[in-house]
Amino acid sequence: MSPILPLDPIVASENMVKAILNMPASAYYLRLKSSYSSNNILIQYRQHGSEYLSLGNPYLTNNIREFTINNRLSTLDRRLMIILGYVYKDNNLSEIVTNPIATKTLSLNTTLVPGSGAPSLTFNIKNIGRKNGIDTLEYDKYDNPIADNREDTKAFTVMASVNIPGSFKYFTSTTSININSLKFSDNLAVERSTYLNRKKYDNVPRTDLIMLKSETQSISGSFSMRFNFPLKTSLSLNQAQIKIPLLNDKDEVYTIENIWTNFGTNFQYSLFATKLRLNGGIDYMTNGDSNNIYGIKFGTDWDVINKLTLSFYSMLRINNGEKNSSGLNLSFGYQF
């Protein structure tokens, strides 16, 4: 919701400066960046009112203010980068905003790049806290609790990546391994668990007392090769695990676990001094149970003249022995 007037009369009666700064159509972007020793520090503040309209970016998020501070430390002759970050974000720009949502994010990003031909490592962790400003349960007119709309949760993410280059007699290669994890926790879980078996709280929905958020874990690896002759190949293997908590008819928590595994290989072979490029690949994806999906693709890219390319692409996907989808695509592309 936004005030009808450019200035919120409720805020203006108490603090005119605050009312002017928080006008619905206002926007601010302040940025301070400094370097000292081996550190780069960034302090940033941005604010977009609820009625602010950007002609350059129509997808810009409105009704938000954000404060950011980052410090990047460079060590080992700039081969190791360590970034510490803090971001505070909320939508409490007006007195008429009910239950404003605030998030606080702490992050640590590290990147190790020893040099050309050596393995590189990236490791990132992020802790995101989220609150909605509600600190009490909702009661009916008889003082019986009927809802718990409080939110005080944390999300913890981890991402690790290793890239290993290789150089051999007939080809060069790159091996990549990536690991990702997303977990949630409820800071009110201990308190809410005491409500589950107490008759006084029977009217409170179980979904208010038990956090039902999906958690994911994934690991992926790829191995790509570039041969001395005009051939490129790649192999990839990915596995993703999704845990979905649900409630049964007895309001008991159970978890559905989905594990998807994907394997794929691709190639590209060039002819006539790379003017004609043949490419294709096959892939297989399964959840180990009811879905087994096979795919095959083939295409060509032909540089007809300088900057003009004729492309042909075909694909076929088969799900559990039946054709799922297929397609052909022919296109011209010109690079200006």
N, C-alpha and C positions, 0 to 999 in steps of 0.2 A: 504494500500500500504506500501511496505517496500523498503528501499534503496537497490540497487544491491550490493553495497560494504558493508563490515562489519561496516565501519564508514560512517556516513552521511557527504559527502563532504561540504554541505552547512553549517551545524552546525560546522564542524571541522574548517572551515575557520574563524569562529568568536570565538569559544570557544572549544578548544580541550578536556578539562576535561568533559564538557557536552556531547560531541560527544561520548566519551568512556563510560560514565555512561549510556547513552541511546542507546547503541548498540542493534540492533534488536533481537539478541539471548541472551541477558543478562537477569538476574533475581536477585532480591534482596528481602530479608525478614529480617527485623530488628524488634526486639521485646524487650521492656523494661517493666518490671512489678515490682511494689513495694507495700509494705504494710506500713501503718502508722496509728497509733491510731485505729479507727474502719473503715478505708478506705482501699480499694485496687484500685490502679490506674494502668491502662494499656495504654501504648503508642506503636503504631505499624505502620510500614511502609512496604509496599510490592509493587514490580514493576515487571511486566512481559513484555518483549519485544514482538514485533509482530511476530518474528520468533522463540521464545523460545518454546522448545519441552520438555515436562516432560514425561519420560518413566513410572513413577509411577502413574500419573494421566493424561490420554490423554484428559480429558474433562476440563482441567484447562483453564480459560479465559486468552487470550493473549491481548497484546496491552493495558495494563491497569496499572495505578498506584493508590495507595490507602493509605490514612493516617487515622488512627483511634486513638481516645482517649476515654477511658472509666474510670469512677470513680464509684466504688461500695461502698456504705455506709451501714454499718450494725448497727442497733439499737435494743433496747428492747431485749438485750441479744441474738442477732442474729436471732430474730424472724421476724424482719422487714428488708427487703433488698430494697434499692433504688439505681438504676443504671442510671447514666446520661451518654449519649454517643453522640459522634460527629464523622461522617465519611465523608471524602471528597474523591471523586473518579473522575478520568478523563482518557481520552485516548490520551492526547496531548504529546506524546513521541517523535514526529518527526516534523520537519518543513514542511513535505509534507502532514501532516494531515489537511484536510480542515474541517472547522466547528467542532472542537472538542467538545465533549459532556461532561459536568461536572455536577455532582450531589452532593448535600450537604444534609446530613441526621442528624437530631436531634432527639433523642429518650429519653424517660423516661420510665423505667420499675420498677414496684414495686411488691413485693411479701410479703405477710403476712402469716406466719405459726405459730400460737400461741402455738401449741403443739399437742401431740397425742390425737385424739378424738375430736378436736376442728375444726371448719370450717376454711378453708384457702381461701385467696383471691389473685388474680393476676390481675394487671391492667397495660396495656402498651399503650403508645401513640407514634406515629412516624410522623414526618414532613419531607417530601422529596422534595427538590427543584431541578429542572432540567433546565439547559440552554445549548444551542448549539453554543453560541458565535456569532450568527448573530444579528446585531443591526439595520439593515436597510432593507427596502423592495427591491425587485428585479424589475429593470426597463428595458424596451426595448430601442431600439436605438433612439426612439422619446421621451424618458424621461417620458414614461407612466408606472405606476406601473402595474406589471403583476403577481406578486406572493409575498406572505408573508411567508417566511420559518423560521421566528424567533420562538424560543421556550423558554418560561419562565413560567413554570408551577410548581404547587405544588400538592403533594398528601398527604392526611392526613388520617392516619389509627388509629383506636381505637380497642383494644381488652380487654375484661373484662371476668374474669372467677371466679366462686365461687364453691367450693367443700365442701359438708357438709356430714360428716360421721354420721352414726347412729348405735346404738346397742339396740336391742330389745330382747324379751324373746326367740323367735324362729329363729331369723335371724339377721344378720348385713347388713347394707346398705350403699350406697354412692350415694349422689345426686349431680349432676353437672349441672351448668348453664353457657353457654358461649354466649357472644355477640361480634359480629365483624362488623366493618363499614369501608368502603373505599370511600373517596370523593376526587374529583379533583377540582382545580381552576386555572384560567389563569390570571397571573399578568398583561397581556396586554389586558384583556377583555374590559376595559373602552375605551382604545385608539382604539381598533379594531371596537368597536360598532359604533364609529363615521364614520367609512369608509363605513358601510353597505348601507347608503342612499345617498352617494355622487357619482355622475356620474363618477368622475375621477377614481374611484376604481372599476368600473364595470368589468374590465378584470381580477381582482384578484379573484381566486376561492373562493366561500363562505366557503369551507372547510378549507381554510387558515385563515379565520377570525372568525370562530366559532369552539370552542373546542368540539370535538365529542368523549368523553371518557366515558365508562360505569362506573357506580357507583354501589356498592353492599352493602347490609346490610343483616345480618343473625343472627338468634338466635337459639340456640339448647339447649336441656335439656335431661338428661338421669338419670335413676333410676335403680340401680343394687342391687340385693339381693343375699346373700349367707346364705342358711339355715343350721340349725344344722345337718340335714341329707344331703347326697351328691347331692344337687340340687343348681344350680346357674341360676338366671334369670335376664333379663335386659329389660328395656323399654326405647325407645328413641323417641324424637319428634324434628324435625328440620324444619325451614322455612327460605328460602333464597329469597331475593328480588333483582332483577337486573334491573337497569334503563339504557336503551340504547337510546341515542339521535341520531336522524337522520334528514336529510333534505328532504323535499318534492320537487315536481317539481317547486314550486315557491320560492325555497331556504328559506323556513320557517322551523324553528326547531320544531320537535315534538318528543315525547318520547314514546318508547315502554317499558312497565313494565311487567316483568315476575316474578311471585311469585310461587315458588315450595314448597310444603309441603310434608314432609315424616314422616311416623310413622312406627316403627318396634319393634318387640319383639323377644327375643332369649332365649333359655334355654340350659342347659347342665346337664345331670344326669349321675352319675358314678355308676358302678356295679363292683362286685368282687374286692373290695379294690382299686378302681379307675383304674383297668386294662382295663375295657371296659367303654367307655364314649359315650353316646348318645347325640347328639346335633341337634338343628333345630331352625327354626324361620319363621316368616311371616312378610311381610312388604307391605306398601301401599304408593304410591307416586302420586301426582296429581298437576297440575298447575291450577286447578279450572275451566278449560275450555275444552280443546280437548284431554287431555291425562290423563288417569287413569290407572296406572300400579300396578298390584298385583304380589307379589312374594312369593314363599314358598321354603324352603330348608330343607334338612334332611341329617344327616351324622353320621358316627361312627368312633371312633378311638380305636383300639384294640392293646394293648401291647403284641405281640405274645411272645417274649422273652425280656430279658433285652436289652434296647436301640433299639429294632426293633419294629416298629409300622406299622400296616396295617390300612389304612384310606380309607373310602368310603364316597363319597359326591354326592348328587343329588340336582338339582334345576329346578324350573319351573317359568317362568315369562309370565304374560298375560297382554296384552295392549289393552284396550277398547274391552274386550271380546274375543280377538283372541290371540292364542299362539304366543308369541314374541320370546322366546328362551327357551331351555331346555338343560340339560346336565347331564352326569354321569361321575364320576371320581373315579378310583381305583388306589391306589398307596402304595408302600412300602417306609418307611423311616427309615434310620439307623443313630443314633447319635454317632459320633465318640468321 
